[in-house]
Amino acid sequence: MKIAIILVLYVLAYLWGCTRLRGEGRGLHRLWLGGILAYAAYLHLCGITETPHLSLGTLYTAVFQPAGRAIIYWLGG
């Protein structure tokens, strides 16, 4: 029930956001809004259900942190 309520609230936020968008290129802006809200809902639901998920932190931990350590090692630190 909690998940259904959260999804309904995200849909309402999307619909409210779509009504606020005006002018040229609003179709692209609606697409961006939908993508951002879908990603936020994904992270929110993964947090509630405690399932592993992909995020920017995962990218940092998997790629940039080891690369930084290697560079520091190569520089003699």
DRENMAR-581606 format. One line per 10 residues: number of its first residue (from 1); for each residue x, y, z of N, C-alpha, C, CB. Coordinates in steps of 0.2 Angstrom, whole numbers, plus 5000, padded with zeros to 4 digits. Atoms other than C-alpha are relative to their C-alpha. Glycine has a CB too. Example, Ala and Ser with C-alpha at 12.3 -4.5 7.8 and 13.67 -1.06 7.14 Angstrom:
2
1) 5004 4994 5000 5062 4978 5039 5004 5006 5000 4995 5000 5006 ~ 4996 4994 4999 5068 4995 5036 4996 5005 5003 5002 5002 4993
This chain:
77
1) 5004 4994 5000 5000 5000 5000 5004 5006 5000 4995 5000 5006 ~ 4996 4994 5000 5014 5012 5004 5003 5001 4994 5006 4998 5006 ~ 4997 4999 5007 5022 5009 4987 4995 5003 4995 5003 4993 4998 ~ 5005 4997 5005 5006 5013 4978 4999 5007 5002 4993 4996 5001 ~ 5001 4993 4998 5004 5029 4988 5006 5004 4997 4999 5001 5007 ~ 4995 4997 5003 5021 5034 4983 5000 5001 4993 5007 4997 5002 ~ 5000 5000 5007 5019 5030 4965 4995 5005 4998 4999 4993 4997 ~ 5005 4995 5001 5003 5040 4965 5002 5007 5001 4993 4999 5004 ~ 4998 4993 4999 5011 5055 4972 5005 5002 4995 5004 5000 5007 ~ 4996 4999 5006 5025 5054 4959 4996 5002 4994 5005 4995 4999
11) 5004 4998 5005 5012 5054 4946 4997 5006 5000 4995 4994 4998 ~ 5003 4993 4999 5003 5069 4953 5005 5005 4999 4997 5000 5007 ~ 4994 4995 5001 5020 5078 4954 5001 5001 4993 5006 4998 5004 ~ 4998 5000 5007 5023 5074 4936 4994 5004 4996 5000 4993 4997 ~ 5006 4996 5003 5005 5080 4931 5000 5007 5002 4994 4997 5002 ~ 5000 4993 4998 5007 5096 4941 5006 5003 4996 5001 5000 5008 ~ 4994 4997 5004 5024 5099 4933 4999 5001 4993 5006 4996 5001 ~ 5002 4999 5007 5017 5097 4916 4996 5006 4999 4997 4993 4997 ~ 5004 4994 5000 5004 5110 4919 5004 5006 5001 4994 4999 5005 ~ 4996 4994 4999 5017 5122 4924 5005 5002 4994 5004 4999 5007
21) 4995 4999 5006 5028 5120 4908 4996 5004 4995 5003 4993 4998 ~ 5003 4996 5005 5024 5133 4895 5005 5001 4995 4997 5006 5003 ~ 4995 4997 5005 5032 5139 4879 5003 4995 4995 5005 5004 5003 ~ 4997 5004 5005 5043 5132 4866 5004 4994 5003 5005 5004 4996 ~ 4996 5005 4997 5051 5115 4869 4997 4997 5006 5007 5002 5001 ~ 5003 5003 4994 5039 5110 4882 5000 4992 5000 4993 5003 5002 ~ 5000 5007 5001 5038 5092 4875 5007 4997 5003 4999 4998 4993 ~ 4993 5002 4998 5057 5090 4878 5001 5001 5008 5006 5003 4997 ~ 5000 4998 4992 5055 5098 4896 4996 4995 5003 4998 5007 5001 ~ 5004 5006 4996 5041 5085 4900 5004 4994 5000 4994 5000 4996
31) 4996 5006 5001 5053 5071 4894 5005 5000 5006 5003 4999 4994 ~ 4995 4999 4995 5066 5078 4906 4997 4999 5007 5004 5006 4999 ~ 5004 5000 4994 5054 5080 4920 4998 4993 5002 4994 5005 5000 ~ 5002 5007 4999 5047 5062 4918 5006 4996 5001 4997 4998 4994 ~ 4994 5004 4999 5065 5055 4917 5003 5001 5007 5005 5002 4995 ~ 4998 4999 4993 5070 5064 4933 4996 4997 5006 5001 5008 5001 ~ 5004 5003 4996 5055 5059 4942 5000 4993 5001 4992 5003 4999 ~ 4999 5008 5000 5056 5041 4937 5006 4998 5003 5000 4998 4992 ~ 4994 5002 4996 5074 5040 4943 4999 5001 5007 5006 5004 4997 ~ 5001 4999 4993 5069 5048 4959 4995 4995 5003 4997 5007 5001
41) 5005 5005 4998 5054 5036 4961 5004 4993 5001 4994 4999 4995 ~ 4996 5007 5000 5066 5021 4957 5005 5000 5007 5005 5000 4994 ~ 4995 5000 4994 5079 5027 4971 4995 5000 5006 5004 5006 5000 ~ 5005 5000 4994 5064 5030 4983 4998 4993 5002 4994 5005 4999 ~ 5002 5006 4999 5057 5013 4980 5005 4995 5002 4996 4997 4994 ~ 4994 5005 4998 5074 5004 4981 5002 5001 5008 5006 5001 4996 ~ 4998 4999 4993 5077 5013 4998 4995 4997 5005 5000 5007 5001 ~ 5005 5003 4996 5060 5007 5005 5001 4993 5000 4993 5002 4997 ~ 5000 5007 5000 5062 4989 4999 5007 4997 5002 4998 4998 4993 ~ 4993 5002 4999 5081 4989 5003 5003 4995 4995 5000 4997 5007
51) 4997 5004 5006 5086 4982 4986 5006 5004 4998 4994 4999 4995 ~ 4995 4997 5003 5102 4986 4978 4998 5004 4994 5006 4995 4998 ~ 5001 4996 5006 5102 5000 4965 5006 5004 4997 4994 5005 5003 ~ 4995 4996 5003 5112 5010 4953 4999 5007 5001 5000 4998 4993 ~ 5000 4993 4999 5116 5028 4957 5006 5003 4998 4998 5002 5007 ~ 4994 4997 5002 5129 5041 4954 5006 4998 5005 4999 5008 5000 ~ 4996 5003 4995 5137 5035 4970 5003 4993 4998 4997 5000 5007 ~ 4998 5006 5002 5139 5018 4963 5005 5001 4994 4994 4995 4997 ~ 4995 4998 5005 5148 5025 4948 5006 5003 5003 4997 5005 4995 ~ 4994 4997 4997 5160 5035 4959 5004 4995 5003 4998 5005 5005
61) 4996 5005 4996 5164 5020 4970 5003 4995 4995 4995 4996 5004 ~ 4998 5005 5004 5166 5008 4955 5006 5003 4995 4995 4997 4996 ~ 4996 4998 5005 5176 5019 4943 5005 5006 5003 4996 5003 4994 ~ 4995 4994 4998 5183 5036 4950 5004 4999 5006 4996 5006 5001 ~ 4997 5001 4994 5188 5030 4967 5007 4996 4999 4996 4997 5005 ~ 4994 5004 5001 5200 5016 4961 5005 5004 4995 4998 4993 4996 ~ 4996 4997 5004 5206 5027 4947 5004 5006 5004 4996 5004 4994 ~ 4996 4995 4996 5211 5041 4960 5005 4997 5004 4995 5003 5004 ~ 4995 5004 4996 5220 5028 4971 5006 4998 4995 4997 4994 5003 ~ 4994 5002 5004 5230 5022 4956 5004 5006 4998 4997 4997 4993
71) 4996 4994 5002 5235 5040 4951 5004 5002 5006 4995 5006 4998 ~ 4996 4998 4994 5240 5044 4969 5006 4995 5001 4995 5000 5006 ~ 4995 5005 5000 5250 5027 4969 5006 5002 4995 4997 4993 4999 ~ 4996 4998 5005 5258 5032 4953 5005 5006 5001 4997 5000 4993 ~ 4997 4994 4999 5263 5049 4959 5005 4999 5006 4995 5005 5001 ~ 4995 5001 4994 5272 5041 4974 4997 5002 5007 5006 5004 4999 ~ 5003 4998 4994 5259 5045 4987 4998 4994 5003 4995 5005 4999
